């Protein structure tokens, strides 16, 4: 199989520390490979506003 049309690119992505969902934000390609100006407000999967903070463990 001729694979001249397949390319690999590294892009910035986010991971929710609550549900484990990973996603690529909808921003310009320059922001994906460089620095992203602002972080997302919520996780698109679990809708948590605290997606960038790990869950606290319950004390018994």
mmCIF file of the N, C-alpha and C atoms, coordinates in Angstrom:
data_MODEL
# 
_entry.id   MODEL 
# 
loop_
_atom_site.group_PDB 
_atom_site.id 
_atom_site.type_symbol 
_atom_site.label_atom_id 
_atom_site.label_alt_id 
_atom_site.label_comp_id 
_atom_site.label_asym_id 
_atom_site.label_entity_id 
_atom_site.label_seq_id 
_atom_site.pdbx_PDB_ins_code 
_atom_site.Cartn_x 
_atom_site.Cartn_y 
_atom_site.Cartn_z 
_atom_site.occupancy 
_atom_site.B_iso_or_equiv 
_atom_site.pdbx_formal_charge 
_atom_site.auth_seq_id 
_atom_site.auth_comp_id 
_atom_site.auth_asym_id 
_atom_site.auth_atom_id 
_atom_site.pdbx_PDB_model_num 
ATOM 1   N N  . UNK A 1 1  ? 0.846   -1.186 0.000  1.00 0.00 ? 1  UNK A N  1 
ATOM 2   C CA . UNK A 1 1  ? 0.000   0.000  0.000  1.00 0.00 ? 1  UNK A CA 1 
ATOM 3   C C  . UNK A 1 1  ? 0.885   1.241  0.000  1.00 0.00 ? 1  UNK A C  1 
ATOM 4   N N  . UNK A 1 2  ? 0.601   2.152  -0.885 1.00 0.00 ? 2  UNK A N  1 
ATOM 5   C CA . UNK A 1 2  ? 1.355   3.395  -0.989 1.00 0.00 ? 2  UNK A CA 1 
ATOM 6   C C  . UNK A 1 2  ? 0.835   4.378  0.066  1.00 0.00 ? 2  UNK A C  1 
ATOM 7   N N  . UNK A 1 3  ? 1.700   4.800  0.989  1.00 0.00 ? 3  UNK A N  1 
ATOM 8   C CA . UNK A 1 3  ? 1.265   5.643  2.104  1.00 0.00 ? 3  UNK A CA 1 
ATOM 9   C C  . UNK A 1 3  ? 1.849   7.048  2.026  1.00 0.00 ? 3  UNK A C  1 
ATOM 10  N N  . UNK A 1 4  ? 1.950   7.603  0.840  1.00 0.00 ? 4  UNK A N  1 
ATOM 11  C CA . UNK A 1 4  ? 2.488   8.957  0.678  1.00 0.00 ? 4  UNK A CA 1 
ATOM 12  C C  . UNK A 1 4  ? 1.527   10.021 1.183  1.00 0.00 ? 4  UNK A C  1 
ATOM 13  N N  . UNK A 1 5  ? 0.258   9.697  1.283  1.00 0.00 ? 5  UNK A N  1 
ATOM 14  C CA . UNK A 1 5  ? -0.753  10.673 1.693  1.00 0.00 ? 5  UNK A CA 1 
ATOM 15  C C  . UNK A 1 5  ? -0.951  10.715 3.209  1.00 0.00 ? 5  UNK A C  1 
ATOM 16  N N  . UNK A 1 6  ? -0.327  9.813  3.967  1.00 0.00 ? 6  UNK A N  1 
ATOM 17  C CA . UNK A 1 6  ? -0.475  9.784  5.422  1.00 0.00 ? 6  UNK A CA 1 
ATOM 18  C C  . UNK A 1 6  ? 0.622   10.634 6.056  1.00 0.00 ? 6  UNK A C  1 
ATOM 19  N N  . UNK A 1 7  ? 0.212   11.553 6.938  1.00 0.00 ? 7  UNK A N  1 
ATOM 20  C CA . UNK A 1 7  ? 1.170   12.398 7.643  1.00 0.00 ? 7  UNK A CA 1 
ATOM 21  C C  . UNK A 1 7  ? 0.879   12.347 9.140  1.00 0.00 ? 7  UNK A C  1 
ATOM 22  N N  . UNK A 1 8  ? 1.876   12.687 9.951  1.00 0.00 ? 8  UNK A N  1 
ATOM 23  C CA . UNK A 1 8  ? 1.701   12.746 11.400 1.00 0.00 ? 8  UNK A CA 1 
ATOM 24  C C  . UNK A 1 8  ? 1.957   14.169 11.851 1.00 0.00 ? 8  UNK A C  1 
ATOM 25  N N  . UNK A 1 9  ? 1.106   14.667 12.746 1.00 0.00 ? 9  UNK A N  1 
ATOM 26  C CA . UNK A 1 9  ? 1.268   15.997 13.317 1.00 0.00 ? 9  UNK A CA 1 
ATOM 27  C C  . UNK A 1 9  ? 1.065   15.906 14.816 1.00 0.00 ? 9  UNK A C  1 
ATOM 28  N N  . UNK A 1 10 ? 1.825   16.681 15.552 1.00 0.00 ? 10 UNK A N  1 
ATOM 29  C CA . UNK A 1 10 ? 1.631   16.765 16.990 1.00 0.00 ? 10 UNK A CA 1 
ATOM 30  C C  . UNK A 1 10 ? 0.844   18.029 17.282 1.00 0.00 ? 10 UNK A C  1 
ATOM 31  N N  . UNK A 1 11 ? -0.218  17.888 18.056 1.00 0.00 ? 11 UNK A N  1 
ATOM 32  C CA . UNK A 1 11 ? -1.058  19.034 18.395 1.00 0.00 ? 11 UNK A CA 1 
ATOM 33  C C  . UNK A 1 11 ? -1.312  19.052 19.899 1.00 0.00 ? 11 UNK A C  1 
ATOM 34  N N  . UNK A 1 12 ? -1.669  20.224 20.409 1.00 0.00 ? 12 UNK A N  1 
ATOM 35  C CA . UNK A 1 12 ? -2.042  20.358 21.814 1.00 0.00 ? 12 UNK A CA 1 
ATOM 36  C C  . UNK A 1 12 ? -3.442  19.801 22.007 1.00 0.00 ? 12 UNK A C  1 
ATOM 37  N N  . UNK A 1 13 ? -3.637  19.089 23.086 1.00 0.00 ? 13 UNK A N  1 
ATOM 38  C CA . UNK A 1 13 ? -4.946  18.538 23.424 1.00 0.00 ? 13 UNK A CA 1 
ATOM 39  C C  . UNK A 1 13 ? -5.144  18.666 24.927 1.00 0.00 ? 13 UNK A C  1 
ATOM 40  N N  . UNK A 1 14 ? -6.364  18.414 25.386 1.00 0.00 ? 14 UNK A N  1 
ATOM 41  C CA . UNK A 1 14 ? -6.685  18.497 26.796 1.00 0.00 ? 14 UNK A CA 1 
ATOM 42  C C  . UNK A 1 14 ? -7.193  17.156 27.289 1.00 0.00 ? 14 UNK A C  1 
ATOM 43  N N  . UNK A 1 15 ? -7.039  16.903 28.596 1.00 0.00 ? 15 UNK A N  1 
ATOM 44  C CA . UNK A 1 15 ? -7.557  15.686 29.208 1.00 0.00 ? 15 UNK A CA 1 
ATOM 45  C C  . UNK A 1 15 ? -8.272  16.069 30.495 1.00 0.00 ? 15 UNK A C  1 
ATOM 46  N N  . UNK A 1 16 ? -9.500  15.577 30.634 1.00 0.00 ? 16 UNK A N  1 
ATOM 47  C CA . UNK A 1 16 ? -10.290 15.813 31.838 1.00 0.00 ? 16 UNK A CA 1 
ATOM 48  C C  . UNK A 1 16 ? -9.759  14.907 32.943 1.00 0.00 ? 16 UNK A C  1 
ATOM 49  N N  . UNK A 1 17 ? -9.402  15.488 34.081 1.00 0.00 ? 17 UNK A N  1 
ATOM 50  C CA . UNK A 1 17 ? -8.902  14.699 35.197 1.00 0.00 ? 17 UNK A CA 1 
ATOM 51  C C  . UNK A 1 17 ? -10.026 14.051 35.990 1.00 0.00 ? 17 UNK A C  1 
ATOM 52  N N  . UNK A 1 18 ? -11.265 14.354 35.647 1.00 0.00 ? 18 UNK A N  1 
ATOM 53  C CA . UNK A 1 18 ? -12.417 13.759 36.327 1.00 0.00 ? 18 UNK A CA 1 
ATOM 54  C C  . UNK A 1 18 ? -12.898 12.499 35.599 1.00 0.00 ? 18 UNK A C  1 
ATOM 55  N N  . UNK A 1 19 ? -13.166 12.615 34.297 1.00 0.00 ? 19 UNK A N  1 
ATOM 56  C CA . UNK A 1 19 ? -13.713 11.468 33.558 1.00 0.00 ? 19 UNK A CA 1 
ATOM 57  C C  . UNK A 1 19 ? -12.699 10.804 32.625 1.00 0.00 ? 19 UNK A C  1 
ATOM 58  N N  . UNK A 1 20 ? -11.546 11.443 32.401 1.00 0.00 ? 20 UNK A N  1 
ATOM 59  C CA . UNK A 1 20 ? -10.513 10.848 31.558 1.00 0.00 ? 20 UNK A CA 1 
ATOM 60  C C  . UNK A 1 20 ? -10.666 11.134 30.074 1.00 0.00 ? 20 UNK A C  1 
ATOM 61  N N  . UNK A 1 21 ? -11.662 11.925 29.688 1.00 0.00 ? 21 UNK A N  1 
ATOM 62  C CA . UNK A 1 21 ? -11.910 12.248 28.278 1.00 0.00 ? 21 UNK A CA 1 
ATOM 63  C C  . UNK A 1 21 ? -10.779 13.117 27.731 1.00 0.00 ? 21 UNK A C  1 
ATOM 64  N N  . UNK A 1 22 ? -10.333 12.830 26.520 1.00 0.00 ? 22 UNK A N  1 
ATOM 65  C CA . UNK A 1 22 ? -9.302  13.622 25.842 1.00 0.00 ? 22 UNK A CA 1 
ATOM 66  C C  . UNK A 1 22 ? -9.911  14.251 24.599 1.00 0.00 ? 22 UNK A C  1 
ATOM 67  N N  . UNK A 1 23 ? -9.579  15.536 24.341 1.00 0.00 ? 23 UNK A N  1 
ATOM 68  C CA . UNK A 1 23 ? -10.128 16.207 23.172 1.00 0.00 ? 23 UNK A CA 1 
ATOM 69  C C  . UNK A 1 23 ? -9.169  17.264 22.654 1.00 0.00 ? 23 UNK A C  1 
ATOM 70  N N  . UNK A 1 24 ? -9.351  17.580 21.374 1.00 0.00 ? 24 UNK A N  1 
ATOM 71  C CA . UNK A 1 24 ? -8.593  18.638 20.711 1.00 0.00 ? 24 UNK A CA 1 
ATOM 72  C C  . UNK A 1 24 ? -9.526  19.832 20.592 1.00 0.00 ? 24 UNK A C  1 
ATOM 73  N N  . UNK A 1 25 ? -9.117  21.003 21.085 1.00 0.00 ? 25 UNK A N  1 
ATOM 74  C CA . UNK A 1 25 ? -10.006 22.163 21.038 1.00 0.00 ? 25 UNK A CA 1 
ATOM 75  C C  . UNK A 1 25 ? -10.186 22.683 19.616 1.00 0.00 ? 25 UNK A C  1 
ATOM 76  N N  . UNK A 1 26 ? -11.287 23.360 19.380 1.00 0.00 ? 26 UNK A N  1 
ATOM 77  C CA . UNK A 1 26 ? -11.561 23.951 18.066 1.00 0.00 ? 26 UNK A CA 1 
ATOM 78  C C  . UNK A 1 26 ? -10.955 25.346 18.009 1.00 0.00 ? 26 UNK A C  1 
ATOM 79  N N  . UNK A 1 27 ? -9.695  25.397 17.668 1.00 0.00 ? 27 UNK A N  1 
ATOM 80  C CA . UNK A 1 27 ? -8.968  26.658 17.531 1.00 0.00 ? 27 UNK A CA 1 
ATOM 81  C C  . UNK A 1 27 ? -8.199  26.628 16.222 1.00 0.00 ? 27 UNK A C  1 
ATOM 82  N N  . UNK A 1 28 ? -7.538  27.715 15.901 1.00 0.00 ? 28 UNK A N  1 
ATOM 83  C CA . UNK A 1 28 ? -6.775  27.761 14.657 1.00 0.00 ? 28 UNK A CA 1 
ATOM 84  C C  . UNK A 1 28 ? -5.592  26.798 14.724 1.00 0.00 ? 28 UNK A C  1 
ATOM 85  N N  . UNK A 1 29 ? -5.106  26.378 13.581 1.00 0.00 ? 29 UNK A N  1 
ATOM 86  C CA . UNK A 1 29 ? -4.003  25.426 13.522 1.00 0.00 ? 29 UNK A CA 1 
ATOM 87  C C  . UNK A 1 29 ? -2.744  26.003 14.159 1.00 0.00 ? 29 UNK A C  1 
ATOM 88  N N  . UNK A 1 30 ? -2.546  27.321 14.080 1.00 0.00 ? 30 UNK A N  1 
ATOM 89  C CA . UNK A 1 30 ? -1.381  27.953 14.693 1.00 0.00 ? 30 UNK A CA 1 
ATOM 90  C C  . UNK A 1 30 ? -1.414  27.784 16.212 1.00 0.00 ? 30 UNK A C  1 
ATOM 91  N N  . UNK A 1 31 ? -2.614  27.865 16.797 1.00 0.00 ? 31 UNK A N  1 
ATOM 92  C CA . UNK A 1 31 ? -2.740  27.684 18.242 1.00 0.00 ? 31 UNK A CA 1 
ATOM 93  C C  . UNK A 1 31 ? -2.576  26.222 18.645 1.00 0.00 ? 31 UNK A C  1 
ATOM 94  N N  . UNK A 1 32 ? -2.979  25.305 17.794 1.00 0.00 ? 32 UNK A N  1 
ATOM 95  C CA . UNK A 1 32 ? -2.847  23.892 18.129 1.00 0.00 ? 32 UNK A CA 1 
ATOM 96  C C  . UNK A 1 32 ? -1.394  23.467 18.246 1.00 0.00 ? 32 UNK A C  1 
ATOM 97  N N  . UNK A 1 33 ? -0.540  23.997 17.395 1.00 0.00 ? 33 UNK A N  1 
ATOM 98  C CA . UNK A 1 33 ? 0.863   23.607 17.430 1.00 0.00 ? 33 UNK A CA 1 
ATOM 99  C C  . UNK A 1 33 ? 1.689   24.524 18.323 1.00 0.00 ? 33 UNK A C  1 
ATOM 100 N N  . UNK A 1 34 ? 1.210   25.734 18.594 1.00 0.00 ? 34 UNK A N  1 
ATOM 101 C CA . UNK A 1 34 ? 1.918   26.671 19.463 1.00 0.00 ? 34 UNK A CA 1 
ATOM 102 C C  . UNK A 1 34 ? 1.301   26.681 20.841 1.00 0.00 ? 34 UNK A C  1 
ATOM 103 N N  . UNK A 1 35 ? 1.159   27.873 21.402 1.00 0.00 ? 35 UNK A N  1 
ATOM 104 C CA . UNK A 1 35 ? 0.548   27.992 22.727 1.00 0.00 ? 35 UNK A CA 1 
ATOM 105 C C  . UNK A 1 35 ? -0.931  28.355 22.571 1.00 0.00 ? 35 UNK A C  1 
ATOM 106 N N  . UNK A 1 36 ? -1.760  27.737 23.388 1.00 0.00 ? 36 UNK A N  1 
ATOM 107 C CA . UNK A 1 36 ? -3.189  28.017 23.359 1.00 0.00 ? 36 UNK A CA 1 
ATOM 108 C C  . UNK A 1 36 ? -3.464  29.184 24.293 1.00 0.00 ? 36 UNK A C  1 
ATOM 109 N N  . UNK A 1 37 ? -4.229  30.162 23.822 1.00 0.00 ? 37 UNK A N  1 
ATOM 110 C CA . UNK A 1 37 ? -4.442  31.407 24.556 1.00 0.00 ? 37 UNK A CA 1 
ATOM 111 C C  . UNK A 1 37 ? -5.270  31.219 25.821 1.00 0.00 ? 37 UNK A C  1 
ATOM 112 N N  . UNK A 1 38 ? -6.320  30.411 25.762 1.00 0.00 ? 38 UNK A N  1 
ATOM 113 C CA . UNK A 1 38 ? -7.152  30.207 26.945 1.00 0.00 ? 38 UNK A CA 1 
ATOM 114 C C  . UNK A 1 38 ? -7.596  28.754 27.026 1.00 0.00 ? 38 UNK A C  1 
ATOM 115 N N  . UNK A 1 39 ? -7.760  28.272 28.246 1.00 0.00 ? 39 UNK A N  1 
ATOM 116 C CA . UNK A 1 39 ? -8.177  26.880 28.423 1.00 0.00 ? 39 UNK A CA 1 
ATOM 117 C C  . UNK A 1 39 ? -9.694  26.786 28.357 1.00 0.00 ? 39 UNK A C  1 
ATOM 118 N N  . UNK A 1 40 ? -10.218 25.615 28.028 1.00 0.00 ? 40 UNK A N  1 
ATOM 119 C CA . UNK A 1 40 ? -11.671 25.434 27.965 1.00 0.00 ? 40 UNK A CA 1 
ATOM 120 C C  . UNK A 1 40 ? -12.318 25.633 29.330 1.00 0.00 ? 40 UNK A C  1 
ATOM 121 N N  . UNK A 1 41 ? -13.588 26.054 29.322 1.00 0.00 ? 41 UNK A N  1 
ATOM 122 C CA . UNK A 1 41 ? -14.310 26.278 30.582 1.00 0.00 ? 41 UNK A CA 1 
ATOM 123 C C  . UNK A 1 41 ? -14.830 24.984 31.173 1.00 0.00 ? 41 UNK A C  1 
ATOM 124 N N  . UNK A 1 42 ? -15.300 24.070 30.318 1.00 0.00 ? 42 UNK A N  1 
ATOM 125 C CA . UNK A 1 42 ? -15.856 22.804 30.802 1.00 0.00 ? 42 UNK A CA 1 
ATOM 126 C C  . UNK A 1 42 ? -15.368 21.647 29.940 1.00 0.00 ? 42 UNK A C  1 
ATOM 127 N N  . UNK A 1 43 ? -15.467 20.454 30.500 1.00 0.00 ? 43 UNK A N  1 
ATOM 128 C CA . UNK A 1 43 ? -15.170 19.233 29.742 1.00 0.00 ? 43 UNK A CA 1 
ATOM 129 C C  . UNK A 1 43 ? -16.349 18.956 28.823 1.00 0.00 ? 43 UNK A C  1 
ATOM 130 N N  . UNK A 1 44 ? -16.121 18.704 27.538 1.00 0.00 ? 44 UNK A N  1 
ATOM 131 C CA . UNK A 1 44 ? -17.239 18.441 26.622 1.00 0.00 ? 44 UNK A CA 1 
ATOM 132 C C  . UNK A 1 44 ? -17.946 17.112 26.883 1.00 0.00 ? 44 UNK A C  1 
ATOM 133 N N  . UNK A 1 45 ? -17.328 16.224 27.638 1.00 0.00 ? 45 UNK A N  1 
ATOM 134 C CA . UNK A 1 45 ? -17.939 14.922 27.897 1.00 0.00 ? 45 UNK A CA 1 
ATOM 135 C C  . UNK A 1 45 ? -18.792 14.935 29.170 1.00 0.00 ? 45 UNK A C  1 
ATOM 136 N N  . UNK A 1 46 ? -18.193 15.295 30.310 1.00 0.00 ? 46 UNK A N  1 
ATOM 137 C CA . UNK A 1 46 ? -18.928 15.240 31.583 1.00 0.00 ? 46 UNK A CA 1 
ATOM 138 C C  . UNK A 1 46 ? -19.469 16.603 32.009 1.00 0.00 ? 46 UNK A C  1 
ATOM 139 N N  . UNK A 1 47 ? -19.153 17.646 31.270 1.00 0.00 ? 47 UNK A N  1 
ATOM 140 C CA . UNK A 1 47 ? -19.633 19.017 31.517 1.00 0.00 ? 47 UNK A CA 1 
ATOM 141 C C  . UNK A 1 47 ? -19.153 19.603 32.852 1.00 0.00 ? 47 UNK A C  1 
ATOM 142 N N  . UNK A 1 48 ? -18.082 19.057 33.417 1.00 0.00 ? 48 UNK A N  1 
ATOM 143 C CA . UNK A 1 48 ? -17.564 19.551 34.685 1.00 0.00 ? 48 UNK A CA 1 
ATOM 144 C C  . UNK A 1 48 ? -16.719 20.810 34.458 1.00 0.00 ? 48 UNK A C  1 
ATOM 145 N N  . UNK A 1 49 ? -16.960 21.822 35.279 1.00 0.00 ? 49 UNK A N  1 
ATOM 146 C CA . UNK A 1 49 ? -16.150 23.038 35.221 1.00 0.00 ? 49 UNK A CA 1 
ATOM 147 C C  . UNK A 1 49 ? -14.811 22.833 35.919 1.00 0.00 ? 49 UNK A C  1 
ATOM 148 N N  . UNK A 1 50 ? -14.693 21.749 36.664 1.00 0.00 ? 50 UNK A N  1 
ATOM 149 C CA . UNK A 1 50 ? -13.470 21.443 37.402 1.00 0.00 ? 50 UNK A CA 1 
ATOM 150 C C  . UNK A 1 50 ? -12.687 20.321 36.725 1.00 0.00 ? 50 UNK A C  1 
ATOM 151 N N  . UNK A 1 51 ? -12.723 20.280 35.391 1.00 0.00 ? 51 UNK A N  1 
ATOM 152 C CA . UNK A 1 51 ? -12.080 19.221 34.633 1.00 0.00 ? 51 UNK A CA 1 
ATOM 153 C C  . UNK A 1 51 ? -10.571 19.196 34.819 1.00 0.00 ? 51 UNK A C  1 
ATOM 154 N N  . UNK A 1 52 ? -9.984  20.335 35.215 1.00 0.00 ? 52 UNK A N  1 
ATOM 155 C CA . UNK A 1 52 ? -8.527  20.402 35.362 1.00 0.00 ? 52 UNK A CA 1 
ATOM 156 C C  . UNK A 1 52 ? -8.058  20.130 36.793 1.00 0.00 ? 52 UNK A C  1 
ATOM 157 N N  . UNK A 1 53 ? -8.984  19.744 37.669 1.00 0.00 ? 53 UNK A N  1 
ATOM 158 C CA . UNK A 1 53 ? -8.653  19.400 39.052 1.00 0.00 ? 53 UNK A CA 1 
ATOM 159 C C  . UNK A 1 53 ? -9.059  17.959 39.325 1.00 0.00 ? 53 UNK A C  1 
ATOM 160 N N  . UNK A 1 54 ? -8.189  17.205 39.996 1.00 0.00 ? 54 UNK A N  1 
ATOM 161 C CA . UNK A 1 54 ? -8.524  15.826 40.323 1.00 0.00 ? 54 UNK A CA 1 
ATOM 162 C C  . UNK A 1 54 ? -9.584  15.795 41.408 1.00 0.00 ? 54 UNK A C  1 
ATOM 163 N N  . UNK A 1 55 ? -10.369 14.726 41.416 1.00 0.00 ? 55 UNK A N  1 
ATOM 164 C CA . UNK A 1 55 ? -11.389 14.552 42.446 1.00 0.00 ? 55 UNK A CA 1 
ATOM 165 C C  . UNK A 1 55 ? -10.706 14.337 43.786 1.00 0.00 ? 55 UNK A C  1 
ATOM 166 N N  . UNK A 1 56 ? -11.284 14.899 44.839 1.00 0.00 ? 56 UNK A N  1 
ATOM 167 C CA . UNK A 1 56 ? -10.769 14.656 46.187 1.00 0.00 ? 56 UNK A CA 1 
ATOM 168 C C  . UNK A 1 56 ? -11.312 13.315 46.663 1.00 0.00 ? 56 UNK A C  1 
ATOM 169 N N  . UNK A 1 57 ? -10.470 12.587 47.362 1.00 0.00 ? 57 UNK A N  1 
ATOM 170 C CA . UNK A 1 57 ? -10.893 11.301 47.898 1.00 0.00 ? 57 UNK A CA 1 
ATOM 171 C C  . UNK A 1 57 ? -11.667 11.510 49.174 1.00 0.00 ? 57 UNK A C  1 
ATOM 172 N N  . UNK A 1 58 ? -12.736 10.733 49.364 1.00 0.00 ? 58 UNK A N  1 
ATOM 173 C CA . UNK A 1 58 ? -13.559 10.853 50.557 1.00 0.00 ? 58 UNK A CA 1 
ATOM 174 C C  . UNK A 1 58 ? -12.810 10.299 51.764 1.00 0.00 ? 58 UNK A C  1 
ATOM 175 N N  . UNK A 1 59 ? -12.920 11.011 52.885 1.00 0.00 ? 59 UNK A N  1 
ATOM 176 C CA . UNK A 1 59 ? -12.334 10.519 54.131 1.00 0.00 ? 59 UNK A CA 1 
ATOM 177 C C  . UNK A 1 59 ? -13.366 9.697  54.869 1.00 0.00 ? 59 UNK A C  1 
ATOM 178 N N  . UNK A 1 60 ? -12.913 8.621  55.464 1.00 0.00 ? 60 UNK A N  1 
ATOM 179 C CA . UNK A 1 60 ? -13.846 7.764  56.214 1.00 0.00 ? 60 UNK A CA 1 
ATOM 180 C C  . UNK A 1 60 ? -13.910 8.176  57.655 1.00 0.00 ? 60 UNK A C  1 
# 
